[in-house]
Amino acid sequence: LRGVLVIAQVALSLLLLAGAGLLIKSFANLNATNPGLDPTQVLTADFVLPRGKYPEPEQQRRFFQRFLPQVAALPGIESSGGASPLPFSDNDSANSFWIADRPDPGLGNHPDASNLTVAGDYFRTLHIPLLAGRFFDRRDTKDAPRVVIVNEALVQKFFPNANPLGQHLLIDQDGTLSVEIVGVVGSSRHDSLAVAPKPEYYLPLEQEPRRDIPLV
């Protein structure tokens, strides 16, 4: 009986050591993973306008036009912005789309891409690099042509041998929403450090108003 107990104890010890080794290896791999953004000294805050007071898109747009510059002007703030949904928030949003001037396989065969609505200096605040084109700016108003920024993963998958700038995505949203690609940013992980960056596109809050815009 004593021999059996010793053998069982050694076997369990080896099992625990193996599990600890795998855990340490997994932690080291995750620690070495580049998330595509830099959260150092970045504060996030959930922010949702009450539906009863701001039910209409124009009301939401006007509020954030006043509010975001006030946040940026607070003492100690180097840059600020917002995005919905935020990376690593256990939340994601996706829409199907197609690319203009390409043979359309039909609505049910369109690919999906994650999408975020962003405001202010979201990309600069999280140090997501601009690879081509431009960020959103004051010219992207509600009355201006609709624009979009895409990440590198989307470019690699759908524009491997072409310049994406100036191309139009046809997003399956309220019918078909045509948006022009004006910028390409680096890919960042959204769901988990263990999940590779997915094709993703970004819409400006000014053209895609909503009540919930978590701040960064």
Disulfide bonds with the S-S distance in Angstrom:
none
